[in-house]
């Protein structure tokens, strides 16, 4: 089955020729690749002042992050056990309430540790001229307007 033809008004029939230096071409092709767009579509969006969404994936292999991830897993497991206890008709004891409060306190402590680490990443990125690598809410998207 053949692909349906585009409407006449949606076809790109006009051409613009542009010369770039090797450096300019490399920058444009890299940006198009990062935006996951064909070169022509990326250039078209840039010329028309449309938003181009570029996604960066940060990969960090830090022992502190591995430790925090392990802690999150342990706390999640503890909270699941507590929830299972209560959902199966378990009695609300002082010991259980204490365990819940300890888990909640530890979660908040870890949240601040993660925010501190994320602050270090954003500070380092800004020092290297890459200030838009995401936000503290874990959103790696940036918009090039």
C-alpha positions in Angstrom: 0.0 0.0 0.0 1.5 3.3 -1.0 1.8 6.3 1.3 -0.9 8.9 0.7 0.2 12.0 -1.2 0.6 15.3 0.7 -1.8 18.1 -0.1 -0.4 20.5 -2.6 -0.2 23.4 0.0 1.8 21.2 2.4 4.5 20.2 -0.1 7.8 21.9 0.3 8.4 23.0 -3.3 10.7 26.1 -2.8 14.4 25.7 -2.2 16.8 27.9 -0.4 20.5 27.3 -0.9 22.8 28.1 1.9 26.6 27.8 2.2 28.1 27.0 5.6 31.7 26.6 6.8 32.7 23.2 8.0 32.3 24.4 11.6 28.9 25.9 11.0 27.8 22.7 9.2 29.0 20.6 12.1 27.2 22.7 14.6 23.9 22.6 12.7 24.1 18.8 12.0 24.9 18.1 15.7 22.0 20.3 16.8 19.6 18.6 14.3 20.8 15.2 15.6 20.3 16.2 19.2 16.8 17.4 18.4 16.2 14.0 16.6 15.2 15.9 13.4 16.4 15.6 9.8 18.7 18.4 8.9 16.2 20.1 6.5 13.4 20.0 9.2 15.7 21.4 11.8 16.8 24.2 9.5 13.2 24.9 8.5 12.1 25.2 12.2 15.1 27.5 13.0 14.3 29.8 10.0 10.6 30.0 10.9 11.5 30.7 14.6 9.6 27.6 15.8 10.5 25.8 19.0 13.0 23.0 18.7 13.0 20.5 21.6 16.5 19.2 22.4 16.8 16.4 24.9 20.0 15.7 26.8 20.6 12.6 28.8 22.9 13.1 31.8 24.7 10.0 32.8 26.5 10.2 36.2 28.4 7.3 37.8 28.8 8.6 41.3 29.0 6.5 44.4 26.8 9.0 46.2 24.0 8.5 43.7 24.3 4.7 43.8 24.1 4.9 47.6 21.0 7.1 47.4 19.3 4.8 44.9 20.0 1.8 47.2 18.5 3.7 50.1 15.4 4.7 48.2 14.9 1.0 47.4 15.2 -0.1 51.0 12.8 2.6 52.2 10.4 1.7 49.5 10.5 -1.9 50.6 9.9 -0.9 54.2 6.9 1.2 53.2 5.5 -1.6 51.2 5.8 -3.9 54.2 4.1 -1.4 56.4 1.3 -0.8 53.9 0.8 -4.6 53.5 0.6 -4.9 57.3 -2.1 -2.3 57.6 -4.1 -3.4 54.5 -4.2 -7.0 55.9 -5.9 -5.7 59.1 -2.7 -5.2 61.1 -2.9 -3.2 64.4 -1.6 0.3 64.4 1.1 0.0 67.1 3.4 2.7 68.5 6.3 0.7 67.0 4.8 0.7 63.5 4.0 4.5 63.8 7.7 5.1 64.8 8.9 3.1 61.8 6.7 5.1 59.5 8.0 8.4 60.9 11.6 7.3 60.6 11.0 6.3 57.0 9.4 9.7 56.2 12.2 11.5 57.9 14.8 9.6 55.9 13.0 10.2 52.6 13.2 14.0 53.3 16.9 13.8 54.2 17.6 11.9 51.0 15.6 14.4 49.0 17.8 17.2 50.2 20.9 15.1 49.5 19.7 14.6 45.9 18.9 18.3 45.5 22.4 19.2 46.7 23.9 16.8 44.2 21.7 18.1 41.4 22.8 21.6 42.4 26.5 20.5 42.0 25.6 19.2 38.5 23.9 22.4 37.4 26.8 24.5 38.8 29.3 22.4 36.9 27.2 22.6 33.7 27.0 26.4 33.9 30.8 26.6 34.4 31.2 24.7 31.2 28.7 26.8 29.3 26.0 24.2 29.3 23.4 25.8 31.6 20.3 24.2 30.1 20.8 20.5 30.8 17.6 20.1 32.8 16.1 21.2 36.0 16.1 20.1 39.6 12.8 18.2 39.1 14.6 15.7 36.9 13.3 17.1 33.6 16.1 16.8 31.0 14.3 18.7 28.3 15.5 22.1 27.1 13.9 24.3 24.5 15.9 26.2 22.0 13.8 29.2 21.0 
